[in-house]
């Protein structure tokens, strides 16, 4: 795994540079937007823009399918013509998908927006502006998605780092521009956000077209590939629909029952979710091509090692962010936001717990997708996940508070995590006992050890912002030291020490 390991490390570092920068700027931008729009309009943007994300399950499934087929074709040493044919067919499918989404959004989507959501009558026009701009932005993302998949398949992760800098810089400029604009700021924000989405989508497409030969083709339909990709992605669509319903469907339910003020708190929790989840997704983007190519080449032992190490590292990477934020949620939200909406603290804490439980999901999903046998996998997991919507609605109707939505999601995520292991045992012959010993026990040991120091430290310091930040630093360091002590194998620990000492110019 020498060269492949170094490639994964380089790509991961590039994506982490991108993630740290984009996360910081995105969270700061959310603060400015919340201040400029106000809590009610911010909540309105969250729920209306969320309707487009709800339809985004189609695009997410197709992106995953495009990455998988490009990686698989490259892994089995397919010719350039074969890879180009895969890309052309995926591009055709995405154009068809964009047309379907346009029709559904302009019919069922508009009806739901204007007749079912709880929106003040004087904000209905602005809500429709948000919806149409979000729809156009989403369509551009759908059409450019195959080019993004080509960048990942070719493992050019630095491209994502550079384009992400452009993306967050433009969004930050948009946020500051809101204070200079007269008129309806929500409408202006929707239009400017659309402009940023178009620019970013075009830059990704231009980069892929310039650097990869397979992208020098237009949309074409290869009948065999068309059926194969649609068959593969149909079950991914069902899975992504489950995720969309859990996240954005819950947002819609909260709007219907509680109104846009609760949507503001929910939207902020999703911002935190997206920011932290991007750490894991960056790692998966770097690891996924190697998992798929290992399976395509028949190297199952190598694939098992990648899955086990990937699952452990994904858990640790999430924990190093989750633990500090979980301990000092209220102080950090107060630092981040000018005004903290009601329910924001508990929403963020609960979504952090769910994030930690789901930290294995990306690696497990990549391994299962590599096999191509995804029907039963997605059908089972999605059926469990879709229970979140009816269960949450029933409990809300019976008088439970809005936080029950997250509690139901945590319970179902735990069930889904165990179900994933059962599927990997059958699909790639990965021993559950080996996974439990190599991943679960080490993660549990870190999870028990890491919180001790920051929790004890917090008991003896004043409840002020500077000390809260110091507690977060102690928590982060505690996670790193706990991982080094009990989370890594001996060879991994030695490799990490050599890497750090080499970077610091220290000779051992």
C-alpha positions as CSV (number, residue, x, y, z in Angstrom):
1,X,0.0,0.0,0.0
2,X,3.0,2.3,-0.2
3,X,2.2,4.5,-3.2
4,X,-1.6,4.2,-2.7
5,X,-1.2,5.0,1.0
6,X,0.8,8.1,0.2
7,X,-1.7,9.1,-2.5
8,X,-4.6,8.8,0.1
9,X,-2.6,10.8,2.6
10,X,-1.9,13.6,0.0
11,X,-5.5,13.7,-1.1
12,X,-6.8,13.7,2.5
13,X,-4.5,16.6,3.5
14,X,-5.6,18.6,0.4
15,X,-9.2,17.9,1.2
16,X,-8.7,18.7,4.9
17,X,-7.1,22.1,4.0
18,X,-10.2,22.7,2.0
19,X,-12.5,21.5,4.7
20,X,-11.0,23.6,7.5
21,X,-11.1,26.7,5.5
22,X,-14.6,26.2,4.1
23,X,-16.0,25.2,7.4
24,X,-14.7,28.3,9.2
25,X,-15.8,30.7,6.4
26,X,-19.2,28.9,6.0
27,X,-20.0,29.1,9.7
28,X,-18.9,32.8,9.8
29,X,-21.0,33.5,6.7
30,X,-24.1,31.9,8.4
31,X,-23.6,34.3,11.3
32,X,-23.6,37.3,9.0
33,X,-26.6,36.0,7.0
34,X,-28.6,35.4,10.2
35,X,-27.9,38.9,11.3
36,X,-28.8,40.4,7.9
37,X,-32.0,38.4,7.3
38,X,-33.3,38.0,10.9
39,X,-34.3,34.8,12.6
40,X,-37.7,34.5,10.8
41,X,-36.4,35.0,7.2
42,X,-33.3,32.8,8.0
43,X,-35.7,30.0,9.0
44,X,-37.8,30.7,5.9
45,X,-34.7,30.3,3.7
46,X,-33.8,27.1,5.5
47,X,-37.1,25.4,5.0
48,X,-37.8,26.6,1.4
49,X,-34.3,26.0,0.2
50,X,-34.6,22.6,2.0
51,X,-37.4,21.6,-0.4
52,X,-34.8,21.6,-3.2
53,X,-32.4,19.6,-1.0
54,X,-35.3,17.2,-0.5
55,X,-35.4,16.6,-4.2
56,X,-31.6,16.4,-4.2
57,X,-31.8,12.7,-3.3
58,X,-32.0,11.9,-7.0
59,X,-28.8,13.8,-7.8
60,X,-26.9,12.4,-4.8
61,X,-27.7,8.9,-5.9
62,X,-26.6,9.6,-9.5
63,X,-23.3,11.2,-8.4
64,X,-22.5,8.1,-6.3
65,X,-23.3,5.9,-9.3
66,X,-21.1,8.0,-11.6
67,X,-18.1,7.9,-9.2
68,X,-18.5,4.1,-8.8
69,X,-18.7,3.3,-12.5
70,X,-15.8,5.5,-13.4
71,X,-13.6,4.2,-10.5
72,X,-14.6,0.6,-11.4
73,X,-13.7,1.0,-15.1
74,X,-10.4,2.5,-14.2
75,X,-9.7,-0.2,-11.6
76,X,-10.1,-3.0,-14.1
77,X,-7.8,-1.2,-16.5
78,X,-10.5,-0.3,-19.0
79,X,-9.5,1.5,-22.2
80,X,-9.9,5.3,-22.6
81,X,-12.9,4.6,-24.9
82,X,-14.6,2.6,-22.2
83,X,-14.1,5.3,-19.6
84,X,-15.3,7.9,-22.0
85,X,-18.5,5.9,-22.8
86,X,-19.2,5.7,-19.0
87,X,-18.9,9.4,-18.7
88,X,-21.0,10.2,-21.7
89,X,-23.8,7.9,-20.5
90,X,-23.7,9.5,-17.0
91,X,-23.9,12.9,-18.5
92,X,-26.9,11.9,-20.5
93,X,-28.6,10.5,-17.4
94,X,-27.9,13.7,-15.5
95,X,-29.4,15.9,-18.2
96,X,-32.5,13.7,-18.2
97,X,-32.6,13.9,-14.4
98,X,-32.4,17.7,-14.5
99,X,-35.5,17.7,-16.8
100,X,-37.4,15.4,-14.5
101,X,-36.6,17.6,-11.4
102,X,-37.6,20.7,-13.3
103,X,-41.1,19.3,-14.0
104,X,-41.6,17.9,-10.5
105,X,-40.4,21.2,-8.8
106,X,-42.6,23.4,-10.9
107,X,-45.7,21.4,-10.2
108,X,-45.7,19.4,-7.0
109,X,-43.0,21.6,-5.4
110,X,-44.8,24.9,-6.0
111,X,-48.1,23.5,-4.8
112,X,-46.5,22.3,-1.6
113,X,-44.7,25.6,-1.1
114,X,-47.8,27.8,-1.5
115,X,-50.4,25.6,0.2
116,X,-48.8,23.5,2.9
117,X,-45.9,25.3,4.5
118,X,-46.5,27.8,7.4
119,X,-45.4,31.1,5.8
120,X,-46.6,34.6,6.6
121,X,-48.7,35.9,3.7
122,X,-46.5,39.0,3.3
123,X,-43.4,36.7,2.8
124,X,-45.0,34.3,0.2
125,X,-43.5,36.2,-2.8
126,X,-40.1,36.2,-1.2
127,X,-40.5,32.4,-0.5
128,X,-41.2,31.8,-4.2
129,X,-38.1,33.8,-5.2
130,X,-36.1,31.6,-2.9
131,X,-37.6,28.5,-4.4
132,X,-37.0,29.4,-8.0
133,X,-33.4,30.5,-7.4
134,X,-32.7,27.3,-5.4
135,X,-34.2,25.2,-8.2
136,X,-32.0,26.8,-10.9
137,X,-28.9,26.5,-8.7
138,X,-29.8,22.8,-8.1
139,X,-30.2,22.1,-11.8
140,X,-26.7,23.6,-12.5
141,X,-25.3,21.3,-9.8
142,X,-27.1,18.3,-11.3
143,X,-25.7,18.9,-14.8
144,X,-22.1,19.6,-13.5
145,X,-22.1,16.6,-11.2
146,X,-20.5,14.1,-13.6
147,X,-17.5,16.5,-13.9
148,X,-17.2,16.5,-10.2
149,X,-17.3,12.7,-10.2
150,X,-14.5,12.6,-12.8
151,X,-12.3,14.8,-10.6
152,X,-12.8,12.4,-7.7
153,X,-12.2,9.3,-9.9
154,X,-8.9,10.8,-11.1
155,X,-8.0,11.6,-7.5
156,X,-7.4,15.3,-8.2
157,X,-8.5,16.4,-4.7
158,X,-6.5,19.6,-4.8
159,X,-9.0,20.9,-7.4
160,X,-11.8,20.7,-4.8
161,X,-9.6,22.7,-2.3
162,X,-9.0,25.5,-4.8
163,X,-12.6,25.7,-6.0
164,X,-13.9,25.6,-2.5
165,X,-11.8,28.6,-1.6
166,X,-13.5,30.4,-4.5
167,X,-16.9,29.2,-3.4
168,X,-16.7,30.3,0.3
169,X,-15.1,33.6,-0.7
170,X,-18.0,34.4,-3.0
171,X,-20.5,33.4,-0.4
172,X,-18.8,35.6,2.2
173,X,-18.9,38.5,-0.2
174,X,-22.6,37.9,-0.8
175,X,-23.3,37.9,3.0
176,X,-21.6,41.2,3.5
177,X,-23.3,42.7,0.4
178,X,-26.7,42.1,2.0
179,X,-26.0,45.0,4.4
180,X,-25.4,47.3,1.5
181,X,-28.6,46.4,-0.4
182,X,-32.0,48.0,-0.2
183,X,-35.3,46.3,-0.7
184,X,-36.1,42.7,0.2
185,X,-32.8,41.1,1.5
186,X,-34.2,37.6,1.3
187,X,-34.9,37.9,-2.4
188,X,-31.5,39.5,-3.0
189,X,-29.8,36.7,-1.0
190,X,-31.5,34.0,-3.2
191,X,-30.4,35.6,-6.4
192,X,-26.8,36.2,-5.3
193,X,-26.6,32.6,-4.0
194,X,-27.8,31.4,-7.4
195,X,-25.0,33.4,-9.1
196,X,-22.4,31.7,-6.8
197,X,-23.7,28.3,-7.6
198,X,-23.6,28.9,-11.3
199,X,-20.0,30.1,-11.1
200,X,-18.8,27.2,-9.0
201,X,-20.5,24.6,-11.2
202,X,-19.0,26.1,-14.4
203,X,-15.5,26.1,-12.8
204,X,-15.7,22.4,-11.9
205,X,-16.9,21.5,-15.4
206,X,-14.2,23.6,-17.0
207,X,-11.4,22.0,-14.9
208,X,-12.6,18.4,-15.6
209,X,-12.9,19.2,-19.3
210,X,-9.4,20.6,-19.5
211,X,-7.6,17.9,-17.6
212,X,-9.4,14.6,-18.3
213,X,-9.9,13.1,-21.8
214,X,-13.0,11.2,-20.8
215,X,-14.8,14.6,-20.3
216,X,-14.2,15.5,-24.0
217,X,-17.5,14.1,-25.0
218,X,-21.1,15.1,-25.1
219,X,-24.1,13.2,-23.6
220,X,-24.7,9.9,-25.3
221,X,-26.9,6.9,-24.3
222,X,-25.2,3.5,-24.3
223,X,-28.1,1.1,-23.9
224,X,-26.3,-1.5,-21.8
225,X,-24.6,1.1,-19.6
226,X,-27.8,3.1,-19.3
227,X,-29.7,0.2,-17.9
228,X,-26.8,-0.9,-15.7
229,X,-26.2,2.5,-14.1
230,X,-30.0,3.2,-13.6
231,X,-30.4,-0.3,-12.1
232,X,-27.5,0.4,-9.7
233,X,-28.6,4.0,-8.9
234,X,-32.3,3.2,-8.4
235,X,-31.6,1.7,-5.0
236,X,-29.2,4.5,-4.2
237,X,-32.0,6.9,-5.0
238,X,-34.2,5.1,-2.4
239,X,-31.4,5.3,0.1
240,X,-30.8,9.0,-0.5
241,X,-34.5,9.7,-0.3
242,X,-34.5,8.2,3.2
243,X,-31.7,10.6,4.2
244,X,-33.4,13.6,2.6
245,X,-36.7,12.8,4.4
246,X,-34.9,12.4,7.7
247,X,-33.2,15.8,7.4
248,X,-35.3,18.1,5.2
249,X,-38.6,16.2,5.7
250,X,-38.2,16.8,9.5
251,X,-37.6,20.4,8.8
252,X,-40.9,20.6,6.9
253,X,-42.7,18.9,9.7
254,X,-41.3,21.3,12.2
255,X,-42.4,24.2,10.0
256,X,-46.0,22.9,9.8
257,X,-46.2,22.5,13.5
258,X,-44.0,25.2,15.0
259,X,-43.3,27.8,12.2
260,X,-40.2,29.4,10.9
261,X,-38.6,30.3,14.2
262,X,-37.9,26.6,15.0
263,X,-36.7,26.2,11.4
264,X,-34.0,28.8,12.1
265,X,-32.6,26.6,14.9
266,X,-32.9,23.5,12.8
267,X,-31.2,25.3,9.9
268,X,-28.3,26.2,12.2
269,X,-28.0,22.6,13.4
270,X,-27.8,21.5,9.8
271,X,-25.1,24.0,9.2
272,X,-23.1,22.4,12.0
273,X,-23.9,19.0,10.7
274,X,-22.7,19.9,7.2
275,X,-19.5,21.5,8.4
276,X,-18.5,18.6,10.6
277,X,-19.6,15.9,8.2
278,X,-17.4,17.5,5.5
279,X,-14.4,16.2,7.5
280,X,-15.5,12.6,7.1
281,X,-16.6,13.1,3.5
282,X,-13.2,14.6,2.7
283,X,-11.6,11.4,4.0
284,X,-14.1,9.2,2.1
285,X,-13.4,11.1,-1.1
286,X,-9.7,10.3,-0.8
287,X,-10.3,6.7,0.3
288,X,-13.2,5.7,-1.9
289,X,-11.3,5.3,-5.2
290,X,-8.9,2.9,-3.6
291,X,-11.7,0.8,-2.1
292,X,-13.4,0.5,-5.5
293,X,-10.2,-0.2,-7.4
294,X,-9.1,-2.8,-4.9
295,X,-12.4,-4.7,-5.3
296,X,-12.3,-4.4,-9.1
297,X,-8.8,-5.8,-9.0
298,X,-9.9,-8.7,-6.7
299,X,-7.6,-7.6,-3.9
300,X,-10.0,-8.4,-1.0
301,X,-7.4,-8.5,1.8
302,X,-6.3,-5.0,0.8
303,X,-9.9,-3.8,0.7
304,X,-10.6,-5.2,4.2
305,X,-7.6,-3.3,5.6
306,X,-8.8,-0.1,3.9
307,X,-12.4,-0.5,5.3
308,X,-11.2,-1.3,8.9
309,X,-8.7,1.5,9.0
310,X,-11.0,3.9,7.3
311,X,-13.8,3.2,9.7
312,X,-11.6,3.8,12.7
313,X,-10.0,7.0,11.3
314,X,-13.4,8.4,10.3
315,X,-14.7,7.9,13.9
316,X,-11.6,9.7,15.3
317,X,-11.8,12.5,12.8
318,X,-15.4,13.2,13.8
319,X,-14.7,12.9,17.5
320,X,-11.9,15.4,17.5
321,X,-14.5,18.0,16.4
322,X,-17.6,16.7,18.1
323,X,-16.3,16.4,21.6
324,X,-15.2,20.0,22.1
325,X,-18.4,21.3,20.5
326,X,-20.5,19.0,22.6
327,X,-18.9,20.1,25.8
328,X,-19.1,23.8,25.1
329,X,-22.1,24.1,22.8
330,X,-23.7,27.1,24.4
331,X,-20.5,29.1,24.6
332,X,-19.5,28.3,21.0
333,X,-23.0,29.2,19.7
334,X,-22.8,32.5,21.6
335,X,-19.5,33.2,20.0
336,X,-20.7,32.2,16.5
337,X,-24.1,33.9,16.5
338,X,-25.2,37.4,17.4
339,X,-28.5,36.0,18.7
340,X,-28.9,32.2,19.4
341,X,-32.4,31.0,18.4
342,X,-34.4,29.0,20.9
343,X,-33.7,25.2,20.7
344,X,-30.4,25.8,18.8
345,X,-28.3,24.4,21.7
346,X,-30.2,21.1,22.1
347,X,-30.6,20.7,18.4
348,X,-26.8,21.0,17.8
349,X,-25.9,18.7,20.7
350,X,-28.3,15.9,19.5
351,X,-27.1,16.2,15.9
352,X,-23.5,15.8,17.1
353,X,-24.4,12.5,18.8
354,X,-26.0,11.3,15.6
355,X,-23.0,12.4,13.6
356,X,-20.7,10.3,15.8
357,X,-22.9,7.2,15.4
358,X,-22.9,7.6,11.6
359,X,-19.2,8.2,11.3
360,X,-18.7,4.7,9.9
361,X,-21.4,5.1,7.3
362,X,-19.3,6.6,4.5
363,X,-16.7,3.8,4.5
364,X,-19.3,1.0,4.8
365,X,-21.3,2.6,2.0
366,X,-18.2,2.9,-0.3
367,X,-17.4,-0.8,0.3
368,X,-20.9,-2.0,-0.4
369,X,-21.2,0.2,-3.5
370,X,-17.9,-1.2,-4.9
371,X,-19.5,-4.7,-5.1
372,X,-22.4,-3.4,-7.2
373,X,-24.8,-5.4,-5.0
374,X,-26.8,-2.6,-3.5
375,X,-30.5,-3.6,-3.9
376,X,-31.1,-5.3,-0.6
377,X,-28.6,-3.0,1.2
378,X,-30.3,0.2,0.3
379,X,-33.8,-1.2,0.5
380,X,-33.2,-2.4,4.1
381,X,-31.4,0.6,5.4
382,X,-33.7,3.1,3.7
383,X,-36.8,1.4,5.1
384,X,-35.4,1.7,8.6
385,X,-34.4,5.4,8.0
386,X,-37.8,6.3,6.5
387,X,-39.4,5.4,9.8
388,X,-38.0,8.7,11.2
389,X,-40.6,10.8,9.4
390,X,-43.9,9.1,10.6
391,X,-42.5,8.4,14.1
392,X,-41.4,12.0,14.6
393,X,-44.8,13.3,13.3
394,X,-46.8,11.1,15.6
395,X,-44.7,12.0,18.6
396,X,-44.9,15.7,17.8
397,X,-48.7,15.5,17.4
398,X,-48.9,13.9,20.8
399,X,-47.2,16.9,22.4
400,X,-43.5,16.1,22.4
401,X,-41.0,19.0,21.9
402,X,-39.2,19.5,18.6
403,X,-36.1,17.8,19.9
404,X,-37.8,14.5,19.6
405,X,-37.1,14.6,15.9
406,X,-33.4,14.2,16.6
407,X,-33.9,11.6,19.3
408,X,-35.8,9.3,16.9
409,X,-33.1,9.8,14.3
410,X,-30.4,8.8,16.8
411,X,-32.2,5.6,17.6
412,X,-32.7,4.7,14.0
413,X,-29.1,5.5,13.1
414,X,-27.9,3.0,15.8
415,X,-30.0,0.3,14.2
416,X,-28.8,1.2,10.7
417,X,-25.1,1.1,11.8
418,X,-25.4,-2.5,13.0
419,X,-27.4,-3.5,9.9
420,X,-24.5,-2.2,7.7
421,X,-22.1,-4.6,9.4
422,X,-24.4,-7.5,8.6
423,X,-24.4,-6.6,4.9
424,X,-20.6,-6.2,4.8
425,X,-20.2,-9.6,6.3
426,X,-22.1,-11.1,3.4
427,X,-20.9,-8.9,0.5
428,X,-17.2,-8.6,1.1
429,X,-16.8,-11.4,3.7
430,X,-15.7,-8.9,6.4
431,X,-15.8,-10.6,9.8
432,X,-18.1,-8.8,12.4
433,X,-15.8,-10.1,15.1
434,X,-12.8,-8.6,13.4
435,X,-14.6,-5.3,12.9
436,X,-15.7,-5.3,16.6
437,X,-12.1,-6.0,17.8
438,X,-10.3,-3.7,15.4
439,X,-12.8,-0.9,15.2
440,X,-15.5,-0.9,17.8
441,X,-13.4,-1.7,20.8
442,X,-10.7,0.8,20.0
443,X,-13.3,3.5,19.3
444,X,-15.1,2.7,22.5
445,X,-11.8,3.0,24.5
446,X,-11.0,6.4,22.9
447,X,-14.6,7.5,23.6
448,X,-14.3,6.6,27.3
449,X,-10.8,8.0,27.8
450,X,-11.0,11.3,25.8
451,X,-13.7,13.2,27.7
452,X,-12.1,12.7,31.2
453,X,-9.6,15.5,31.0
454,X,-11.8,18.2,29.5
455,X,-14.8,17.4,31.8
456,X,-12.6,17.5,34.9
457,X,-10.9,20.7,33.7
458,X,-14.2,22.4,33.1
459,X,-15.3,21.8,36.7
460,X,-12.5,24.0,38.0
461,X,-12.5,27.0,35.6
462,X,-14.8,30.0,35.4
463,X,-17.8,29.8,33.0
464,X,-16.5,32.5,30.6
465,X,-15.8,32.5,26.9
466,X,-12.0,32.4,27.1
467,X,-12.0,29.5,29.4
468,X,-14.6,27.7,27.3
469,X,-12.3,28.0,24.3
470,X,-9.5,26.6,26.4
471,X,-11.7,23.7,27.4
472,X,-12.3,23.0,23.7
473,X,-8.5,23.0,23.1
474,X,-8.1,20.5,26.0
475,X,-10.8,18.3,24.6
476,X,-9.2,18.3,21.1
477,X,-5.7,17.5,22.5
478,X,-7.3,14.8,24.7
479,X,-8.9,13.1,21.7
480,X,-5.5,13.1,19.8
481,X,-3.6,11.7,22.8
482,X,-6.3,9.1,23.4
483,X,-6.2,8.0,19.8
484,X,-2.4,7.7,19.9
485,X,-2.6,5.7,23.2
486,X,-5.4,3.2,22.5
487,X,-6.9,4.0,19.1
488,X,-4.0,3.1,16.8
489,X,-2.1,-0.1,16.2
490,X,1.6,-0.1,17.0
491,X,2.7,0.2,13.4
492,X,0.2,3.0,12.8
493,X,1.5,4.8,15.9
494,X,5.1,4.5,14.7
495,X,4.1,5.7,11.2
496,X,2.3,8.7,12.7
497,X,5.3,9.6,14.9
498,X,7.7,9.4,11.9
499,X,5.3,11.5,9.8
500,X,5.1,14.3,12.5
501,X,8.8,14.3,13.4
502,X,9.7,14.5,9.7
503,X,7.3,17.4,9.1
504,X,8.7,19.2,12.2
505,X,12.3,18.5,11.2
506,X,13.0,16.5,14.3
507,X,15.4,13.5,14.1
508,X,14.7,10.6,16.4
